[in-house]
Amino acid sequence: MVEIWAAFILYSTPFHREIHKEFQTEFACWSYYETYGESLFGKQNVDHQNNKPTKDFHFRLPWLNYPIRTYKGKDGKNMIWLTCDRKQ
């Protein structure tokens, strides 16, 4: 069985969710948004020391290796959540 990883996006305004893109691995998904996330979704939220989340960041689902990313939206006023998870 082939695993497919999908980038699940949750938008706060207007509230909706979507699958943005599919990947072969969780790492490929993480790496893609490390490179292109801010150009797609606006500035990424950072921690209290102004660092982007790393693989060890605590804000993640227990079964995943990488944390949930959050962005401010292109207008800087919206909240966008992005996680890479197995597509069922």
N, CA, C and O atoms as a MOPAC input file, in Angstrom:
PM7 MOZYME 1SCF
protein

 N      0.83500 1    -1.18600 1     0.00000 1
 C      0.00000 1     0.00000 1     0.00000 1
 C      0.88300 1     1.25400 1     0.00000 1
 O      1.82700 1     1.35600 1     0.78400 1
 N      0.57600 1     2.17700 1    -0.86000 1
 C      1.33100 1     3.41800 1    -0.96100 1
 C      0.69800 1     4.46800 1    -0.06000 1
 O     -0.50900 1     4.70200 1    -0.10200 1
 N      1.54600 1     5.09900 1     0.76300 1
 C      1.05200 1     6.19200 1     1.59500 1
 C      1.05300 1     7.47900 1     0.79400 1
 O      1.99300 1     7.75700 1     0.04900 1
 N      0.01900 1     8.24500 1     0.94600 1
 C     -0.04000 1     9.57900 1     0.35500 1
 C     -0.19900 1    10.56900 1     1.49800 1
 O     -1.08400 1    10.43100 1     2.34200 1
 N      0.66600 1    11.55800 1     1.50800 1
 C      0.61200 1    12.62000 1     2.50000 1
 C     -0.01600 1    13.84500 1     1.85200 1
 O      0.28900 1    14.17600 1     0.70600 1
 N     -0.87300 1    14.49800 1     2.57100 1
 C     -1.55500 1    15.67200 1     2.04400 1
 C     -1.35000 1    16.85400 1     2.97600 1
 O     -1.25600 1    16.69700 1     4.19400 1
 N     -1.28200 1    18.02300 1     2.39100 1
 C     -1.21600 1    19.25200 1     3.17000 1
 C     -2.64700 1    19.71900 1     3.40000 1
 O     -3.33100 1    20.13500 1     2.46500 1
 N     -3.08900 1    19.64900 1     4.63700 1
 C     -4.43100 1    20.08400 1     5.01500 1
 C     -4.34600 1    21.52600 1     5.49300 1
 O     -3.57300 1    21.84800 1     6.39600 1
 N     -5.14200 1    22.38200 1     4.88400 1
 C     -5.15000 1    23.80600 1     5.19600 1
 C     -6.49400 1    24.16300 1     5.82300 1
 O     -7.54800 1    23.78700 1     5.31100 1
 N     -6.44700 1    24.88800 1     6.93200 1
 C     -7.65100 1    25.37700 1     7.59600 1
 C     -7.57900 1    26.89600 1     7.61500 1
 O     -6.65900 1    27.47600 1     8.19200 1
 N     -8.54700 1    27.52800 1     6.98500 1
 C     -8.62200 1    28.99200 1     6.92600 1
 C     -9.63900 1    29.48300 1     7.95400 1
 O    -10.69500 1    28.87600 1     8.12900 1
 N     -9.31600 1    30.58100 1     8.62900 1
 C    -10.24300 1    31.10700 1     9.63300 1
 C    -11.25900 1    32.08600 1     9.04800 1
 O    -12.36600 1    32.20400 1     9.57200 1
 N    -10.89700 1    32.79900 1     7.95700 1
 C    -11.80300 1    33.78500 1     7.38400 1
 C    -11.74800 1    33.72800 1     5.87400 1
 O    -10.69200 1    34.03500 1     5.31900 1
 N    -12.76900 1    33.37100 1     5.18600 1
 C    -13.93800 1    32.68500 1     5.72800 1
 C    -13.54100 1    31.25600 1     6.10300 1
 O    -12.65300 1    30.66500 1     5.48800 1
 N    -14.19600 1    30.72100 1     7.10000 1
 C    -13.82200 1    29.40900 1     7.62000 1
 C    -14.06800 1    28.33300 1     6.57100 1
 O    -15.19300 1    28.13300 1     6.11300 1
 N    -12.99000 1    27.64300 1     6.20000 1
 C    -13.09300 1    26.48100 1     5.32000 1
 C    -11.78200 1    25.70100 1     5.38000 1
 O    -10.76900 1    26.18800 1     5.88200 1
 N    -11.82800 1    24.50700 1     4.86500 1
 C    -10.62000 1    23.67800 1     4.83700 1
 C    -10.46600 1    23.08800 1     3.44600 1
 O    -11.42400 1    22.97900 1     2.68100 1
 N     -9.23300 1    22.71200 1     3.14400 1
 C     -8.96000 1    22.13300 1     1.83700 1
 C     -7.68200 1    21.31100 1     1.89300 1
 O     -6.85200 1    21.48100 1     2.78600 1
 N     -7.54300 1    20.42900 1     0.93400 1
 C     -6.26900 1    19.75900 1     0.70800 1
 C     -5.55500 1    20.58400 1    -0.34300 1
 O     -6.05300 1    20.74700 1    -1.45700 1
 N     -4.39800 1    21.10000 1     0.00500 1
 C     -3.67500 1    21.99500 1    -0.89100 1
 C     -2.82800 1    21.24400 1    -1.90500 1
 O     -2.80300 1    21.60900 1    -3.08100 1
 N     -2.13400 1    20.19900 1    -1.46500 1
 C     -1.20400 1    19.48300 1    -2.33200 1
 C     -0.94500 1    18.11200 1    -1.72600 1
 O     -1.08200 1    17.93800 1    -0.51500 1
 N     -0.57600 1    17.14000 1    -2.54500 1
 C     -0.24900 1    15.79600 1    -2.07100 1
 C      1.23000 1    15.51200 1    -2.26500 1
 O      1.86300 1    16.03000 1    -3.18500 1
 N      1.77800 1    14.66700 1    -1.37000 1
 C      3.20200 1    14.35200 1    -1.36200 1
 C      3.41200 1    12.86700 1    -1.11300 1
 O      2.49800 1    12.16800 1    -0.67600 1
 N      4.61600 1    12.39000 1    -1.39300 1
 C      4.95900 1    10.99500 1    -1.15500 1
 C      5.34600 1    10.72600 1     0.29500 1
 O      5.16600 1     9.61000 1     0.78200 1
 N      5.87800 1    11.74000 1     0.99900 1
 C      6.31200 1    11.56500 1     2.38900 1
 C      5.95100 1    12.79100 1     3.21500 1
 O      5.68500 1    13.86600 1     2.67900 1
 N      5.94800 1    12.60800 1     4.51200 1
 C      5.72200 1    13.72700 1     5.42900 1
 C      6.85300 1    14.74800 1     5.30100 1
 O      6.60600 1    15.95300 1     5.32200 1
 N      8.07900 1    14.27300 1     5.17000 1
 C      9.22400 1    15.16200 1     5.02700 1
 C      9.11700 1    16.02000 1     3.76500 1
 O      9.41800 1    17.21300 1     3.80200 1
 N      8.69500 1    15.42400 1     2.65600 1
 C      8.53500 1    16.18100 1     1.41200 1
 C      7.50100 1    17.28800 1     1.58900 1
 O      7.68100 1    18.39600 1     1.08300 1
 N      6.43500 1    16.99300 1     2.29700 1
 C      5.40300 1    17.99700 1     2.57800 1
 C      5.98300 1    19.13200 1     3.41200 1
 O      5.82400 1    20.30500 1     3.07300 1
 N      6.65900 1    18.77500 1     4.51100 1
 C      7.26800 1    19.77600 1     5.39600 1
 C      8.24500 1    20.65000 1     4.61200 1
 O      8.22000 1    21.87500 1     4.73500 1
 N      9.09100 1    20.03400 1     3.82100 1
 C     10.11500 1    20.77100 1     3.07200 1
 C      9.50700 1    21.72900 1     2.04700 1
 O     10.00400 1    22.84000 1     1.86100 1
 N      8.44700 1    21.30200 1     1.39300 1
 C      7.79000 1    22.15700 1     0.40900 1
 C      7.30600 1    23.45300 1     1.05800 1
 O      7.53200 1    24.53900 1     0.52400 1
 N      6.65000 1    23.34100 1     2.19600 1
 C      6.10700 1    24.54100 1     2.84600 1
 C      7.17900 1    25.32800 1     3.58200 1
 O      6.99100 1    26.51200 1     3.86500 1
 N      8.28600 1    24.69600 1     3.89300 1
 C      9.43200 1    25.43600 1     4.43000 1
 C      9.92000 1    26.42900 1     3.36800 1
 O     10.32300 1    27.54700 1     3.69000 1
 N      9.87800 1    26.01200 1     2.12200 1
 C     10.34300 1    26.84700 1     1.01200 1
 C      9.26600 1    27.81800 1     0.51300 1
 O      9.54500 1    28.99800 1     0.30300 1
 N      8.03500 1    27.32000 1     0.32400 1
 C      7.00300 1    28.11600 1    -0.35700 1
 C      5.85800 1    28.60600 1     0.52800 1
 O      4.99600 1    29.34400 1     0.05100 1
 N      5.82700 1    28.22400 1     1.78300 1
 C      4.69500 1    28.54200 1     2.65000 1
 C      4.35700 1    30.01500 1     2.75300 1
 O      3.19400 1    30.39600 1     2.61800 1
 N      5.35800 1    30.84800 1     2.99100 1
 C      5.06800 1    32.27300 1     3.16900 1
 C      4.60900 1    32.94000 1     1.87300 1
 O      3.81000 1    33.87500 1     1.91400 1
 N      5.09600 1    32.47800 1     0.73800 1
 C      4.62300 1    33.07800 1    -0.51600 1
 C      3.18100 1    32.65700 1    -0.81500 1
 O      2.46400 1    33.35600 1    -1.53100 1
 N      2.76300 1    31.52500 1    -0.27000 1
 C      1.39400 1    31.04700 1    -0.48400 1
 C      0.39800 1    31.58800 1     0.53900 1
 O     -0.74100 1    31.90500 1     0.19500 1
 N      0.83200 1    31.69500 1     1.80700 1
 C     -0.10800 1    31.96400 1     2.89800 1
 C      0.23100 1    33.18700 1     3.74900 1
 O     -0.43100 1    33.42200 1     4.76000 1
 N      1.21900 1    33.95500 1     3.37800 1
 C      1.60500 1    35.11800 1     4.17400 1
 C      2.65600 1    34.76100 1     5.21000 1
 O      3.17100 1    33.64300 1     5.21900 1
 N      2.96900 1    35.69300 1     6.06700 1
 C      4.03600 1    35.51200 1     7.05900 1
 C      3.71000 1    34.37900 1     8.02900 1
 O      2.60200 1    34.28000 1     8.55600 1
 N      4.70700 1    33.53400 1     8.24500 1
 C      4.53200 1    32.43100 1     9.19600 1
 C      4.67700 1    32.94600 1    10.62100 1
 O      5.54500 1    33.77500 1    10.89600 1
 N      3.83900 1    32.46400 1    11.52100 1
 C      3.96500 1    32.81100 1    12.92600 1
 C      5.22800 1    32.17000 1    13.49600 1
 O      5.59800 1    31.06000 1    13.11500 1
 N      5.87300 1    32.87200 1    14.39600 1
 C      7.12200 1    32.41500 1    14.99500 1
 C      6.95000 1    32.28000 1    16.50600 1
 O      5.93200 1    32.69200 1    17.06000 1
 N      7.95100 1    31.70000 1    17.16800 1
 C      7.88300 1    31.53800 1    18.62600 1
 C      8.29800 1    32.83100 1    19.33500 1
 O      8.55500 1    33.84500 1    18.68600 1
 N      8.36200 1    32.78900 1    20.64800 1
 C      8.66600 1    33.98300 1    21.43700 1
 C     10.09900 1    34.49000 1    21.22400 1
 O     10.42700 1    35.60300 1    21.63500 1
 N     10.95400 1    33.68200 1    20.58400 1
 C     12.32000 1    34.11000 1    20.28500 1
 C     12.48200 1    34.45400 1    18.79900 1
 O     13.59700 1    34.55400 1    18.28800 1
 N     11.35500 1    34.63000 1    18.12800 1
 C     11.32100 1    35.01700 1    16.71600 1
 C     11.88600 1    33.94000 1    15.78700 1
 O     12.44400 1    34.25900 1    14.73700 1
 N     11.74200 1    32.66900 1    16.16700 1
 C     12.19400 1    31.54800 1    15.34400 1
 C     11.00400 1    30.82400 1    14.74400 1
 O      9.97400 1    30.65800 1    15.39700 1
 N     11.14800 1    30.39000 1    13.48300 1
 C     10.13200 1    29.52500 1    12.89100 1
 C     10.15800 1    28.18100 1    13.60400 1
 O     11.19900 1    27.78300 1    14.12700 1
 N      9.03600 1    27.47600 1    13.63400 1
 C      9.04000 1    26.17300 1    14.30100 1
 C      9.95100 1    25.17900 1    13.58000 1
 O     10.00300 1    25.12900 1    12.35100 1
 N     10.65300 1    24.40300 1    14.37000 1
 C     11.48600 1    23.33200 1    13.83300 1
 C     10.75700 1    22.00800 1    14.02100 1
 O      9.63600 1    21.97500 1    14.52900 1
 N     11.38400 1    20.94200 1    13.61700 1
 C     10.78600 1    19.61400 1    13.75900 1
 C     10.43100 1    19.31100 1    15.22300 1
 O      9.48200 1    18.57400 1    15.48800 1
 N     11.17600 1    19.86700 1    16.15500 1
 C     10.97400 1    19.58500 1    17.57500 1
 C      9.93700 1    20.48300 1    18.25200 1
 O      9.69800 1    20.34400 1    19.45100 1
 N      9.32400 1    21.39200 1    17.51200 1
 C      8.33300 1    22.29800 1    18.09100 1
 C      7.15500 1    21.49200 1    18.64300 1
 O      6.75500 1    20.49400 1    18.04300 1
 N      6.60700 1    21.90800 1    19.75900 1
 C      5.60400 1    21.11500 1    20.48800 1
 C      4.19600 1    21.13600 1    19.88100 1
 O      3.39300 1    20.26700 1    20.21800 1
 N      3.86800 1    22.06700 1    19.02000 1
 C      2.50700 1    22.22800 1    18.50500 1
 C      2.27400 1    21.27900 1    17.33500 1
 O      2.34900 1    21.67900 1    16.17300 1
 N      1.98800 1    20.00600 1    17.65700 1
 C      1.78400 1    19.00100 1    16.61600 1
 C      0.82200 1    17.94000 1    17.10800 1
 O      0.56200 1    17.80500 1    18.30400 1
 N      0.30900 1    17.20200 1    16.16100 1
 C     -0.53500 1    16.06400 1    16.49000 1
 C      0.36500 1    14.91800 1    16.92900 1
 O      1.45400 1    14.76300 1    16.37600 1
 N     -0.04800 1    14.10600 1    17.90700 1
 C      0.84800 1    13.11800 1    18.50700 1
 C      1.41500 1    12.07700 1    17.54500 1
 O      2.49800 1    11.54700 1    17.79600 1
 N      0.73100 1    11.77700 1    16.47600 1
 C      1.19500 1    10.72900 1    15.55600 1
 C      2.08700 1    11.26500 1    14.42800 1
 O      2.54600 1    10.49000 1    13.59000 1
 N      2.33300 1    12.56700 1    14.39900 1
 C      3.13600 1    13.16300 1    13.32800 1
 C      4.53800 1    13.51700 1    13.80000 1
 O      4.77100 1    13.71600 1    14.99200 1
 N      5.46100 1    13.59300 1    12.86100 1
 C      6.84700 1    13.95300 1    13.17000 1
 C      7.10700 1    15.44700 1    13.09600 1
 O      8.10100 1    15.93200 1    13.63600 1
 N      6.21800 1    16.18500 1    12.42700 1
 C      6.43000 1    17.61500 1    12.22700 1
 C      5.25200 1    18.41000 1    12.78800 1
 O      4.11800 1    17.93100 1    12.78100 1
 N      5.52000 1    19.62700 1    13.27300 1
 C      4.45700 1    20.42700 1    13.89000 1
 C      3.50900 1    21.06600 1    12.88000 1
 O      3.76500 1    21.08900 1    11.67600 1
 N      2.42200 1    21.57500 1    13.40800 1
 C      1.47500 1    22.36400 1    12.63100 1
 C      2.09600 1    23.73700 1    12.40000 1
 O      2.65400 1    24.33800 1    13.31800 1
 N      1.99500 1    24.21400 1    11.19400 1
 C      2.46800 1    25.57200 1    10.88200 1
 C      1.27100 1    26.51100 1    10.92100 1
 O      0.16000 1    26.11900 1    10.56200 1
 N      1.48900 1    27.72500 1    11.34600 1
 C      0.43600 1    28.73800 1    11.30100 1
 C      0.97300 1    29.96600 1    10.57200 1
 O      2.14400 1    30.33000 1    10.68400 1
 N      0.07100 1    30.58100 1     9.82500 1
 C      0.42300 1    31.75700 1     9.02800 1
 C     -0.57400 1    32.87800 1     9.31000 1
 O     -1.68400 1    32.63500 1     9.78200 1
 N     -0.15800 1    34.10800 1     9.01100 1
 C     -0.99900 1    35.28700 1     9.25000 1
 C     -1.91700 1    35.61700 1     8.08600 1
 O     -2.74100 1    36.52500 1     8.19700 1
 N     -1.80000 1    34.91100 1     6.98400 1
 C     -2.58800 1    35.23600 1     5.79800 1
 C     -1.89500 1    36.31800 1     4.99400 1
 O     -1.07400 1    37.07000 1     5.52000 1
 N     -2.22700 1    36.38800 1     3.73700 1
 C     -1.56700 1    37.36900 1     2.85700 1
 C     -1.82500 1    38.80800 1     3.29700 1
 O     -0.98200 1    39.68200 1     3.09600 1
 N     -2.99400 1    39.05400 1     3.90100 1
 C     -3.30000 1    40.41000 1     4.35900 1
 C     -2.79000 1    40.67200 1     5.77400 1
 O     -2.91800 1    41.78600 1     6.28100 1
 N     -2.21200 1    39.65400 1     6.41400 1
 C     -1.66600 1    39.80700 1     7.75900 1
 C     -2.70500 1    39.79400 1     8.85800 1
 O     -2.36400 1    40.02700 1    10.01700 1
 N     -3.97400 1    39.52800 1     8.53500 1
 C     -5.04700 1    39.62000 1     9.51600 1
 C     -5.80800 1    38.32100 1     9.72900 1
 O     -6.70700 1    38.26600 1    10.56900 1
 N     -5.47000 1    37.28100 1     8.98900 1
 C     -6.18700 1    36.01200 1     9.09800 1
 C     -5.28200 1    34.94800 1     9.69400 1
 O     -4.06000 1    35.09600 1     9.70300 1
 N     -5.87700 1    33.88600 1    10.18600 1
 C     -5.11200 1    32.76800 1    10.71800 1
 C     -5.29600 1    31.58000 1     9.79000 1
 O     -6.41500 1    31.22500 1     9.42100 1
 N     -4.17600 1    30.97400 1     9.42000 1
 C     -4.18900 1    29.79300 1     8.55900 1
 C     -3.36500 1    28.71600 1     9.24500 1
 O     -2.23100 1    28.96300 1     9.65400 1
 N     -3.93500 1    27.51700 1     9.37200 1
 C     -3.23800 1    26.37400 1     9.94600 1
 C     -2.90400 1    25.40500 1     8.82000 1
 O     -3.72000 1    25.17900 1     7.92700 1
 N     -1.71200 1    24.83600 1     8.86300 1
 C     -1.28600 1    23.88200 1     7.85700 1
 C     -0.64200 1    22.68800 1     8.55400 1
 O      0.24900 1    22.85600 1     9.38700 1
 N     -1.08600 1    21.50900 1     8.22000 1
 C     -0.43800 1    20.30700 1     8.71500 1
 C     -0.34200 1    19.28600 1     7.58500 1
 O     -1.17700 1    19.25500 1     6.68100 1
 N      0.67300 1    18.46800 1     7.65600 1
 C      0.86400 1    17.37600 1     6.69800 1
 C      0.47500 1    16.08300 1     7.39300 1
 O      1.03600 1    15.73900 1     8.43400 1
 N     -0.47100 1    15.37500 1     6.82800 1
 C     -0.96900 1    14.15100 1     7.45100 1
 C     -1.26100 1    13.11500 1     6.36600 1
 O     -1.34600 1    13.44600 1     5.18400 1
 N     -1.41300 1    11.86600 1     6.78400 1
 C     -1.73100 1    10.82400 1     5.83500 1
 C     -3.13400 1    11.06400 1     5.27100 1
 O     -4.06400 1    11.41600 1     5.99700 1
 N     -3.25400 1    10.86900 1     3.98800 1
 C     -4.56200 1    11.00400 1     3.35300 1
 C     -5.25900 1     9.65200 1     3.43900 1
 O     -4.69900 1     8.63900 1     3.02100 1
 N     -6.44100 1     9.62800 1     3.96300 1
 C     -7.20600 1     8.37700 1     4.14300 1
 C     -8.12100 1     8.13300 1     2.98500 1
 O     -8.83800 1     7.13300 1     2.96400 1

